[in-house]
Amino acid sequence: MQQHQHQHHRTLWISDVHLGTTGCKAAYLLDFLRHNDADTLYLVGDIIDGWQLRRGWYWHRSHNDVVQKVLRKARKGTRVIFVPGNHDEFARQFAGLCFGDIEVVDELVHTTADGRRLWVIHGDQFDGVVQNAKWLAYVGDALYTVALSLNHWFNRARSRLGLRYWSLSQYLKQRVKNAVSFISDFEHALAREARRRGLDGVVCGHIHKAEIRMIDGTLYCNDGDWVESLTALAEAHDGTLSLIVWDHLLDGSAQPLVLPAAFDEPVVVSETTPAQETVVARRARERVV
């Protein structure tokens, strides 16, 4: 068991926050940002949900707090890079510009401390539904919002029982055969394109499924989201990559949270060098408390 310590990373990637929706877990993200710093912070798309805001305005105070926290990190020296996604595609017209010390780019290549070159992109460009049948994507998004609403009330009940956050919507999605097939196709398409570009791997978001694994010799990383999995991708100062799952709120607790003796999933397995293809747990997690 150990108490939480403030963590400093070489790089952090977060995406799919969906500020402006009721499903956004802004309080968890704000708590994460308060306890984690980095030399570079990537915002890998769908930070603000323009689709939902067009349907109806919703903006909780905690959503403002997240924006202010990111801006404050940028002012204090963190390099913040925003890679817009399909839900905040309005920002793509500003690629190449800076706003409040935040750089906006369509995509870029990140070099890790151990020399690996990773393509950073949101990933919607490889989603056939978004690219070729946007009306269907809007319908799917509306149904997804309903699932997230059910997820909200489900987790309120779990909280009253003293149970930790668990994503009902993600569980249902992973049980749908077509969704599982789509996710696999998406992952392989991005890894294949990164390999075609002569890169060591890819970091993306979009499908709300946190992952670190090798696909045909190419490193595939998805930083997850902040509506279901509550995850970020982190690079340590030696280049090690890991997923962080932040499903406990540390601020506001009367006592520091401590780690239980065991978890229902592996703690952390990470990729270390391009030549060393370690076996990576499908849902690697790191709990820092």
C-alpha positions in Angstrom: 0.0 0.0 0.0 1.1 3.5 -0.7 -0.2 7.0 -0.5 -0.6 9.2 -3.6 2.3 11.3 -4.7 2.2 14.0 -7.3 3.5 12.6 -10.6 5.5 14.3 -13.3 5.7 12.6 -16.7 7.6 13.3 -19.8 4.4 13.2 -21.9 0.7 12.8 -21.3 -2.0 12.1 -23.9 -5.7 12.6 -23.2 -8.7 12.6 -25.6 -12.4 12.2 -25.9 -13.2 14.4 -22.9 -16.5 15.5 -24.6 -16.9 18.8 -22.6 -20.4 20.0 -23.1 -22.1 16.7 -22.5 -23.6 15.2 -19.4 -21.5 12.1 -19.9 -18.2 14.0 -19.5 -16.5 13.0 -16.2 -14.9 16.4 -15.8 -14.4 16.1 -12.1 -12.3 13.0 -12.6 -10.2 14.7 -15.3 -9.7 17.8 -13.2 -8.6 15.6 -10.3 -6.2 13.8 -12.6 -4.7 17.1 -14.0 -4.2 18.4 -10.4 -2.1 15.4 -9.5 -0.2 14.8 -12.8 2.1 17.2 -14.7 4.1 16.7 -17.9 6.6 18.4 -20.1 4.2 17.9 -23.0 0.4 17.4 -22.9 -1.4 16.2 -26.0 -5.1 16.8 -26.4 -5.9 14.1 -28.9 -9.3 15.3 -30.1 -13.0 15.4 -29.1 -12.1 17.6 -26.1 -15.2 19.8 -26.7 -18.3 18.1 -28.1 -19.5 20.5 -30.8 -22.1 17.9 -32.0 -23.9 17.9 -28.7 -23.6 21.6 -28.1 -25.4 22.2 -31.4 -28.3 20.0 -30.2 -28.6 21.7 -26.9 -26.4 23.8 -24.6 -24.9 22.1 -21.5 -21.8 23.4 -19.7 -21.2 22.4 -16.1 -18.9 24.6 -14.0 -16.4 21.7 -13.8 -16.1 21.9 -17.6 -14.8 25.5 -17.2 -12.5 24.3 -14.5 -10.9 21.7 -16.8 -10.3 24.3 -19.6 -8.8 26.8 -17.0 -6.6 24.0 -15.6 -5.2 23.2 -19.1 -4.6 26.9 -19.9 -2.9 27.3 -16.5 -0.5 24.4 -17.3 0.3 26.0 -20.7 1.1 29.3 -19.0 3.4 27.6 -16.5 5.5 26.0 -19.2 3.8 22.7 -20.2 3.8 22.4 -24.0 0.1 21.8 -24.8 -0.7 20.5 -28.3 -4.3 20.1 -29.5 -5.1 17.6 -32.3 -8.8 18.2 -33.1 -11.2 15.2 -33.6 -14.5 14.9 -35.4 -16.6 16.3 -32.5 -14.4 19.4 -32.3 -13.5 19.5 -36.0 -14.3 23.3 -36.1 -10.8 23.7 -34.7 -9.1 22.1 -37.7 -9.4 25.3 -39.6 -6.9 26.8 -37.1 -4.2 24.1 -37.6 -0.8 25.8 -37.4 -1.9 28.5 -35.1 -1.6 29.0 -31.3 -4.4 30.0 -28.9 -3.5 30.9 -25.3 -0.2 29.0 -25.6 -1.9 26.0 -27.0 -0.7 24.7 -30.4 -3.3 23.4 -32.9 -2.2 20.7 -35.4 -4.0 18.2 -37.6 -1.5 15.5 -36.7 2.2 15.2 -35.8 5.0 12.7 -35.0 6.1 12.4 -31.3 9.6 11.1 -30.5 9.8 9.2 -27.2 12.8 9.5 -24.9 14.0 6.1 -26.1 13.8 7.1 -29.8 10.5 5.7 -31.0 8.6 7.8 -33.5 4.9 7.8 -32.8 2.2 9.2 -35.1 -0.3 11.2 -33.1 -3.8 11.6 -34.6 -7.4 11.5 -33.4 -8.3 8.7 -35.7 -11.7 9.6 -37.1 -10.1 9.8 -40.5 -10.0 6.0 -40.4 -13.7 5.6 -39.3 -15.7 4.7 -42.4 -19.0 5.7 -40.8 -17.7 9.2 -39.9 -16.1 9.7 -43.3 -18.8 8.2 -45.6 -22.1 8.2 -43.7 -22.0 11.1 -41.3 -25.8 11.0 -40.7 -25.4 7.5 -39.3 -22.6 8.7 -37.1 -25.0 11.4 -35.7 -27.7 8.7 -35.0 -25.1 6.5 -33.3 -23.9 9.4 -31.2 -27.5 10.1 -30.0 -27.9 6.5 -29.0 -24.5 6.6 -27.3 -25.7 9.6 -25.3 -28.7 7.6 -24.0 -26.3 4.8 -23.0 -24.1 7.3 -21.1 -27.1 8.6 -19.3 -28.0 5.1 -18.1 -24.3 4.7 -17.2 -24.5 7.9 -15.0 -27.4 6.7 -12.9 -25.9 3.2 -12.7 -22.7 4.5 -11.3 -24.5 6.8 -8.8 -26.1 3.7 -7.4 -22.7 1.9 -7.3 -21.2 4.9 -5.5 -23.8 4.7 -2.8 -22.9 1.1 -2.3 -19.2 2.0 -1.9 -18.2 0.5 -5.2 -15.7 2.1 -7.7 -16.7 3.5 -11.1 -17.5 0.9 -13.7 -18.6 1.6 -17.3 -21.9 0.0 -18.2 -21.9 1.6 -21.6 -18.4 0.3 -22.4 -19.4 -3.2 -21.2 -22.4 -3.2 -23.5 -20.4 -1.9 -26.4 -17.7 -4.6 -26.1 -20.4 -7.2 -26.1 -21.8 -6.1 -29.5 -20.2 -8.2 -32.3 -20.2 -5.5 -34.9 -18.7 -3.0 -32.5 -15.9 -5.4 -31.6 -15.2 -6.0 -35.3 -15.2 -2.3 -36.0 -12.7 -1.6 -33.2 -10.4 -4.3 -34.5 -10.5 -3.0 -38.1 -9.9 0.6 -36.8 -6.8 -0.5 -34.8 -5.3 -2.4 -37.6 -5.9 0.4 -40.1 -4.1 2.9 -38.0 -1.2 0.6 -37.2 -0.9 -0.3 -40.9 -0.8 3.4 -41.9 1.8 4.2 -39.2 3.9 1.3 -40.6 3.5 2.6 -44.2 4.9 6.0 -43.0 7.9 4.3 -41.6 7.0 5.1 -38.0 7.3 2.9 -34.9 3.7 3.3 -33.8 0.6 5.4 -33.4 -1.2 7.2 -30.6 -4.9 7.9 -31.1 -8.3 8.2 -29.5 -11.8 8.2 -31.1 -13.1 4.7 -30.2 -13.0 5.2 -26.4 -11.0 2.0 -25.8 -7.7 2.4 -24.0 -5.0 0.1 -25.3 -1.3 -0.5 -25.6 -0.3 -3.4 -27.8 1.8 -4.5 -30.8 -0.1 -5.0 -34.1 2.1 -6.8 -36.7 5.2 -5.2 -35.3 3.8 -1.7 -34.9 3.0 -0.2 -31.5 -0.7 0.8 -31.2 -1.7 3.1 -28.3 -5.1 4.5 -27.6 -5.4 6.9 -24.7 -9.1 6.0 -24.0 -11.5 8.7 -22.9 -13.1 10.6 -20.0 -16.7 9.5 -20.4 -16.2 5.7 -20.0 -12.8 4.4 -19.2 -11.3 7.5 -17.5 -7.8 6.9 -18.9 -4.7 8.7 -20.1 -1.6 7.5 -21.8 1.7 8.5 -20.1 5.3 8.4 -21.1 7.9 8.2 -18.3 11.2 10.1 -18.6 12.9 6.9 -19.9 10.4 6.5 -22.7 8.3 3.8 -21.0 4.6 4.0 -22.0 1.7 3.1 -19.7 -2.0 3.6 -19.3 -3.3 5.4 -16.2 -6.9 4.6 -15.1 -8.2 7.4 -12.9 -11.4 6.0 -11.4 -10.9 7.4 -7.9 -11.3 11.0 -6.9 -8.4 11.9 -4.7 -9.3 15.5 -3.9 -11.9 16.0 -1.2 -11.1 12.8 0.6 -10.7 13.0 4.4 -7.9 10.5 4.2 -5.5 9.7 1.4 -6.6 6.8 -0.7 -4.5 3.6 -0.6 -4.1 0.8 -3.0 -6.0 -2.4 -2.3 -3.9 -5.6 -2.1 -5.0 -6.9 -5.5 -6.8 -5.8 -8.6 -9.2 -7.5 -11.0 -6.9 -6.5 -13.9 -3.1 -6.4 -14.5 -1.4 -3.3 -13.0 0.9 -2.1 -15.8 2.7 -3.7 -18.6 4.5 -1.4 -21.0 6.4 -1.3 -24.3 10.1 -0.4 -23.8 12.0 -0.5 -27.1 11.1 -1.0 -30.7 12.9 -4.4 -30.8 11.4 -5.6 -27.5 7.8 -6.7 -28.1 6.6 -7.4 -24.6 3.3 -9.0 -24.0 0.9 -6.2 -23.2 -2.2 -6.7 -21.2 -5.3 -5.7 -23.1 -6.3 -3.4 -20.4 -3.1 -2.3 -18.7 -3.6 0.0 -15.8 -1.6 2.1 -13.4 -3.1 3.2 -10.1 -1.2 6.0 -8.4 -2.6 6.7 -4.9 
